[in-house]
């Protein structure tokens, strides 16, 4: 009974997190958010802080600045003024002050040359808050076995510090725009040749499905292929920043119970939808484990 009560309590808190993600440009005052959770506004701030170990106002600011920073870094066609207004600020000056306070860069400076070290550090409290009661659990019946078709892809390799993937992603997005290989029509994949704990030896391929021949280019995008074969597929809903829990489930729990053997191709993922195009809690990532 106590466990059911705790689950219900946490579910009400999760409604707040999902509401924040989906309404970053709207009124996210204590009155509104306490109503979403159906908690008294006189206690809600303390309840939120006790649950997530971060104040509600700071959480909202970080969530807004995270989406704003994605738009600055990866959506260069969006004006800074529009990003500021969508982030709940009255104008670019207030937005710039808040942005510089958190990342030690102006919005325009971050757009032209992001400094990822302070960026990652600034969001650590947000990541810890989300992971505190948002741990995903998976079951074997969520895993599908499919025959994956041979898929030609354009490939840009990232090698080195995984915290610098943002720089590689920016170059890949620019190449896709210039080449007309849009995410709307050409599926986005990541192929993981190593784990993120490999440090400077880390290697991941950013891929866009396309039948077009990849012309020689200065961005070192090359033609590649994700080969046909059986795959175990697990769908993750929510932030795609961390796939560790999903991957661990597939390797440590599902695979030994399945009796399957692995094929000689790396673990890979399809980014079905992703932030900032959708709210973070609505992002969809399909993880593929190649099997015989």
C-alpha positions in Angstrom: 0.0 0.0 0.0 2.8 2.4 0.9 4.6 1.5 -2.3 1.4 2.3 -4.3 1.1 5.7 -2.5 4.7 6.5 -3.3 4.3 5.6 -6.9 1.2 7.8 -7.2 3.1 10.7 -5.5 6.0 10.4 -8.0 3.6 10.1 -10.9 2.1 13.5 -9.9 5.6 14.9 -9.8 6.3 13.4 -13.2 3.3 15.2 -14.6 5.0 18.4 -13.6 8.2 17.5 -15.4 6.3 16.5 -18.6 4.2 19.7 -18.4 7.3 21.8 -18.1 8.9 20.1 -21.2 5.8 20.6 -23.2 5.1 24.2 -22.2 8.4 25.9 -22.0 7.1 29.1 -23.6 4.0 29.3 -21.4 3.3 30.4 -17.8 5.3 28.0 -15.5 4.6 29.7 -12.2 4.2 27.9 -8.9 0.4 28.4 -9.1 0.3 26.7 -12.5 2.7 23.8 -11.7 1.2 23.0 -8.3 -2.2 22.8 -10.0 -0.7 20.3 -12.5 0.4 18.1 -9.7 -2.7 18.7 -7.6 -0.6 19.8 -4.7 -1.1 22.9 -2.4 0.8 25.9 -3.8 1.9 26.6 -0.2 3.9 23.4 0.0 4.7 22.6 -3.7 8.1 24.4 -3.9 9.4 22.4 -0.9 7.9 19.2 -2.2 9.6 19.7 -5.6 13.0 20.6 -4.0 12.8 17.6 -1.7 12.0 15.2 -4.6 14.4 16.5 -7.2 17.1 18.3 -5.1 16.7 21.4 -7.1 14.4 24.4 -6.8 11.5 24.7 -9.2 12.5 28.1 -10.5 16.0 26.9 -11.3 14.7 23.7 -12.9 12.4 25.7 -15.2 15.2 28.1 -16.1 17.6 25.2 -17.0 14.9 23.4 -19.0 14.2 26.6 -21.0 17.9 27.3 -21.5 18.6 23.7 -22.6 16.0 24.0 -25.4 17.3 27.4 -26.2 20.9 26.2 -26.4 19.9 23.4 -28.8 18.2 25.9 -31.0 21.2 28.2 -31.0 23.6 25.4 -31.8 21.6 23.3 -34.2 18.9 25.6 -35.7 20.8 28.5 -37.0 17.9 29.8 -39.0 16.0 30.7 -35.8 16.6 34.3 -34.7 17.9 34.9 -31.2 15.0 37.2 -30.4 12.5 34.5 -31.2 14.5 32.0 -29.1 14.6 34.5 -26.2 10.8 35.1 -26.3 10.0 31.4 -26.6 12.2 30.8 -23.5 10.0 33.0 -21.3 12.2 36.2 -21.4 10.8 39.6 -22.2 13.6 40.4 -24.6 17.1 39.5 -25.7 18.9 41.4 -23.0 17.3 39.4 -20.1 17.9 36.2 -22.1 21.5 37.1 -22.7 22.1 37.8 -19.0 20.7 34.5 -17.9 22.5 32.7 -20.6 25.9 34.2 -19.8 25.3 33.5 -16.1 24.9 29.8 -16.7 27.3 29.2 -19.6 29.8 32.1 -19.5 29.0 32.9 -23.1 26.6 35.2 -24.8 23.8 33.5 -26.9 25.5 34.8 -30.1 28.9 33.6 -28.9 27.5 30.2 -28.2 25.8 30.0 -31.6 29.1 30.8 -33.4 31.4 28.7 -31.2 29.9 26.7 -28.3 32.0 26.0 -25.3 30.7 22.6 -24.3 32.5 22.3 -20.9 30.5 24.9 -19.1 27.4 23.8 -21.0 27.6 20.2 -19.7 28.5 21.4 -16.2 25.5 23.8 -16.1 23.0 21.0 -16.9 24.3 18.5 -14.3 21.7 19.5 -11.7 18.9 19.2 -14.3 20.2 15.7 -15.4 20.4 14.5 -11.8 16.9 15.8 -11.0 15.4 14.0 -14.0 17.2 10.8 -13.3 16.3 10.8 -9.6 12.8 9.3 -10.2 12.8 9.0 -14.0 14.7 5.7 -14.2 13.2 3.7 -17.0 12.5 0.0 -16.6 12.2 -2.4 -19.5 10.7 -5.8 -20.0 11.4 -8.5 -22.6 8.0 -8.0 -24.3 9.1 -4.5 -25.3 11.9 -6.0 -27.5 10.9 -6.7 -31.1 12.8 -8.9 -33.5 12.9 -7.5 -37.0 14.7 -8.1 -40.3 16.5 -4.8 -40.8 17.0 -3.9 -44.5 20.3 -2.9 -46.0 20.4 0.9 -45.6 22.9 3.1 -47.5 23.9 6.0 -45.4 26.0 9.1 -45.5 28.5 9.0 -42.6 30.4 11.5 -40.5 32.7 10.0 -37.9 33.1 11.5 -34.4 36.3 10.4 -32.7 37.4 11.6 -29.3 35.9 13.2 -26.2 32.1 12.4 -26.3 31.4 15.7 -24.7 32.5 17.3 -28.0 29.9 15.5 -30.1 28.0 18.8 -30.4 30.7 20.2 -32.7 30.6 17.1 -35.0 26.8 17.3 -35.0 26.8 20.9 -36.0 29.1 20.1 -39.0 26.8 17.2 -39.9 23.7 19.3 -39.8 25.4 21.9 -42.0 26.4 19.2 -44.5 22.8 17.8 -44.5 21.3 21.2 -45.2 23.8 22.0 -48.0 23.3 18.5 -49.5 19.5 18.4 -49.2 19.6 15.3 -47.0 16.8 16.4 -44.7 15.9 14.6 -41.4 12.3 14.8 -42.6 12.9 12.5 -45.5 16.2 10.8 -44.6 16.3 8.8 -41.3 19.0 9.7 -38.8 21.1 6.9 -37.3 24.0 6.7 -34.8 26.4 3.7 -35.0 28.3 3.2 -31.7 31.8 1.7 -32.2 32.7 2.1 -28.5 31.3 3.2 -25.2 31.3 6.7 -23.9 33.8 5.7 -21.2 36.5 5.3 -23.9 37.4 8.9 -23.6 39.7 10.1 -26.5 39.3 6.6 -28.1 35.5 7.1 -28.3 34.1 6.6 -31.8 30.6 7.1 -33.1 29.2 7.5 -36.6 26.5 10.1 -37.4 24.5 8.8 -40.3 21.7 9.9 -42.6 19.9 7.3 -44.8 20.3 8.2 -48.4 20.6 6.4 -51.8 22.4 9.4 -53.2 26.1 9.1 -54.0 28.1 11.1 -51.5 30.3 13.5 -53.4 33.8 14.2 -52.1 33.6 17.0 -49.5 35.7 18.9 -47.0 33.5 17.7 -44.1 34.8 14.1 -44.7 31.3 12.7 -45.1 31.6 9.3 -46.8 29.3 6.7 -48.2 28.5 3.8 -45.8 26.1 1.0 -45.3 24.1 -0.4 -42.3 23.9 -4.0 -43.4 20.8 -6.1 -43.6 20.2 -8.6 -40.8 18.1 -9.5 -37.8 18.0 -7.0 -35.0 16.5 -6.8 -31.5 14.8 -3.4 -31.2 14.0 -1.5 -28.1 12.2 1.9 -28.1 13.2 4.5 -25.6 10.8 7.4 -25.0 12.2 10.6 -23.6 15.6 12.3 -23.7 18.0 10.6 -26.0 21.1 12.1 -24.3 21.7 8.9 -22.3 21.1 5.5 -23.7 23.0 3.6 -21.0 19.9 2.1 -19.2 18.4 0.9 -22.5 21.7 -0.6 -23.7 22.4 -2.2 -20.4 19.0 -3.9 -20.4 19.5 -5.3 -23.9 23.0 -6.6 -23.2 22.7 -7.7 -19.5 19.2 -8.9 -19.2 17.4 -9.5 -22.6 20.3 -11.1 -24.5 21.2 -13.8 -22.0 17.5 -14.8 -21.7 16.9 -14.7 -25.5 19.4 -17.4 -26.5 20.4 -15.2 -29.4 24.0 -14.6 -30.6 25.3 -11.3 -31.7 26.2 -10.4 -35.3 29.5 -8.8 -36.3 28.1 -5.2 -36.5 28.0 -2.5 -33.8 25.1 -1.5 -31.7 23.2 1.3 -33.4 20.2 3.6 -32.9 17.7 5.5 -35.0 16.8 9.0 -33.8 13.1 8.9 -34.7 12.3 12.3 -33.2 14.4 14.6 -31.1 14.7 17.8 -29.3 14.3 20.7 -30.1 11.9 19.6 -32.8 9.7 17.9 -30.1 9.6 18.3 -26.3 12.3 16.4 -24.6 9.9 13.9 -23.0 8.4 13.1 -26.4 11.7 12.2 -28.1 11.9 8.7 -29.6 15.0 6.6 -30.0 15.0 3.0 -31.4 18.0 1.0 -30.3 19.1 -1.9 -32.5 21.1 -4.9 -31.3 22.3 -6.9 -34.3 21.7 -10.6 -33.8 22.0 -13.8 -35.9 
